[in-house]
Amino acid sequence: MELDSKFLEFWGNYLLAAARGQKQLEDLNEWMRQGFSGFEELTAMFKKFYGFEHPPRKEDSGSIQAWQTAAADFRNSFNAYFNLMGMVSKEEYQALEQKYAALQKKVADQEDTIKLLRTLLAEEGTYQDQATKVLQDLVNQQAEAFETLMKGIASAAEDEG
């Protein structure tokens, strides 16, 4: 994104003023939150670099629109400048922080569910092992009974023969 030259001029002067200890970043943020008013030195600098001799008048929709356009350009350039430096806005950071907290909760819930399912599966596995043992015992008993039956049939056949 290309930075607005008026923003760069404003920003350069702002940084010079900050270097002299006259302004702090909190003042700039508060000024932007208040709609570019409230901090007269910043408002004067904004008007100077964006070509406004007077603040917008309510009866002049053209000057209000021009002011809003300049303010939007300033905000966009401000955000683009900080994005170039790898920074995010406080709003973006807070949104990501909330998303991160929600994802952490979701992961914790899913881990609890996985733990519960593993516990149930382990218990179910015990029942399966018991059922398998009972079935194996039954098969063994039937095999023994079949063997006894076959011996009995063989012995009866020998006696007849």
C-alpha positions as CSV (number, residue, x, y, z in Angstrom):
1,M,0.0,0.0,0.0
2,E,1.3,3.4,-0.9
3,L,1.5,6.0,1.9
4,D,-0.2,9.3,1.5
5,S,2.5,12.1,1.1
6,K,0.5,14.4,3.3
7,F,0.5,11.7,6.0
8,L,4.3,11.3,5.7
9,E,4.8,15.0,6.1
10,F,2.5,15.1,9.1
11,W,4.1,12.0,10.6
12,G,7.6,13.4,10.1
13,N,6.7,16.6,11.9
14,Y,4.9,14.6,14.6
15,L,8.0,12.5,15.2
16,L,10.2,15.6,15.4
17,A,7.8,17.0,18.0
18,A,7.8,13.7,19.9
19,A,11.6,13.7,19.8
20,R,11.6,17.1,21.5
21,G,9.3,15.6,24.1
22,Q,6.2,17.6,23.1
23,K,3.9,14.8,22.1
24,Q,3.3,11.2,22.9
25,L,1.8,8.4,20.9
26,E,-1.1,8.2,23.4
27,D,-2.1,11.8,22.5
28,L,-2.1,10.8,18.8
29,N,-4.3,7.8,19.4
30,E,-6.7,9.8,21.6
31,W,-6.9,12.5,19.0
32,M,-7.8,10.0,16.2
33,R,-10.4,8.4,18.5
34,Q,-12.0,11.9,19.0
35,G,-12.4,12.4,15.3
36,F,-9.2,14.5,14.8
37,S,-10.2,17.1,17.4
38,G,-9.3,17.8,21.0
39,F,-5.5,18.2,20.7
40,E,-5.2,21.6,19.1
41,E,-1.6,21.2,18.0
42,L,-2.3,17.9,16.2
43,T,-5.5,19.4,14.7
44,A,-3.5,22.4,13.5
45,M,-0.8,20.2,12.0
46,F,-3.4,18.0,10.3
47,K,-5.2,21.0,8.8
48,K,-1.9,22.4,7.6
49,F,-0.7,19.3,5.8
50,Y,-4.1,18.3,4.5
51,G,-4.9,21.8,3.2
52,F,-7.7,22.8,5.6
53,E,-7.7,26.4,6.7
54,H,-10.8,25.9,8.8
55,P,-12.5,22.9,10.4
56,P,-15.5,21.6,8.4
57,R,-18.7,23.5,8.8
58,K,-22.0,21.7,9.4
59,E,-23.8,23.6,6.7
60,D,-21.1,22.8,4.1
61,S,-21.4,19.1,3.2
62,G,-18.5,19.5,0.7
63,S,-16.1,20.5,3.5
64,I,-17.4,17.8,5.8
65,Q,-16.9,15.2,3.0
66,A,-13.4,16.5,2.3
67,W,-12.5,16.4,6.0
68,Q,-13.9,12.8,6.3
69,T,-11.9,11.7,3.2
70,A,-8.7,13.3,4.6
71,A,-9.3,11.6,7.9
72,A,-9.9,8.2,6.3
73,D,-6.7,8.7,4.2
74,F,-4.8,9.6,7.3
75,R,-6.1,6.5,9.2
76,N,-5.3,4.2,6.2
77,S,-1.8,5.6,5.9
78,F,-1.3,5.4,9.7
79,N,-2.3,1.7,9.7
80,A,-0.2,1.0,6.6
81,Y,2.8,2.7,8.2
82,F,2.6,0.5,11.2
83,N,1.9,-2.6,9.1
84,L,5.2,-1.9,7.3
85,M,6.9,-2.1,10.6
86,G,5.2,-5.4,11.4
87,M,2.8,-3.9,14.0
88,V,-1.0,-4.4,14.3
89,S,-3.6,-2.1,15.7
90,K,-4.9,-2.4,19.2
91,E,-8.3,-3.4,17.8
92,E,-6.7,-6.1,15.6
93,Y,-4.6,-7.4,18.5
94,Q,-7.6,-7.6,20.8
95,A,-9.7,-9.4,18.2
96,L,-6.9,-11.9,17.7
97,E,-6.5,-12.2,21.5
98,Q,-10.2,-13.0,21.9
99,K,-10.0,-15.5,19.0
100,Y,-7.0,-17.1,20.6
101,A,-8.8,-17.4,24.0
102,A,-11.8,-19.0,22.3
103,L,-9.5,-21.4,20.5
104,Q,-7.8,-22.3,23.7
105,K,-11.1,-23.1,25.3
106,K,-12.2,-25.1,22.3
107,V,-8.9,-27.1,22.5
108,A,-9.3,-27.7,26.2
109,D,-12.9,-28.9,25.7
110,Q,-11.7,-31.2,22.9
111,E,-8.9,-32.6,25.0
112,D,-11.4,-33.3,27.8
113,T,-13.7,-35.1,25.3
114,I,-10.7,-37.1,23.9
115,K,-9.7,-38.1,27.5
116,L,-13.3,-39.2,28.3
117,L,-13.6,-41.2,25.0
118,R,-10.2,-42.9,25.7
119,T,-11.4,-43.8,29.2
120,L,-14.7,-45.2,27.8
121,L,-12.8,-47.1,25.2
122,A,-10.4,-48.6,27.7
123,E,-13.4,-49.7,29.9
124,E,-15.2,-51.0,26.8
125,G,-12.0,-52.8,25.9
126,T,-12.2,-54.6,29.3
127,Y,-15.7,-55.7,28.6
128,Q,-14.7,-56.9,25.2
129,D,-11.8,-58.8,26.7
130,Q,-14.2,-60.4,29.2
131,A,-16.7,-61.2,26.4
132,T,-13.9,-62.8,24.3
133,K,-12.8,-64.9,27.3
134,V,-16.4,-66.1,27.9
135,L,-16.8,-66.9,24.3
136,Q,-13.5,-68.7,24.2
137,D,-14.5,-70.8,27.3
138,L,-17.8,-71.6,25.6
139,V,-16.0,-72.8,22.4
140,N,-13.6,-74.9,24.5
141,Q,-16.5,-76.5,26.4
142,Q,-18.3,-77.2,23.1
143,A,-15.1,-78.7,21.7
144,E,-14.7,-80.9,24.7
145,A,-18.4,-82.0,24.6
146,F,-18.0,-82.7,20.8
147,E,-14.9,-84.7,21.5
148,T,-16.7,-86.7,24.3
149,L,-19.6,-87.3,21.9
150,M,-17.3,-88.5,19.2
151,K,-15.5,-90.8,21.6
152,G,-18.9,-92.1,22.7
153,I,-20.0,-92.7,19.1
154,A,-16.7,-94.4,18.3
155,S,-16.9,-96.6,21.4
156,A,-20.6,-97.5,20.6
157,A,-19.6,-98.4,17.0
158,E,-16.8,-100.7,18.3
159,D,-19.2,-102.4,20.7
160,E,-21.6,-103.1,17.8
161,G,-19.0,-104.3,15.5
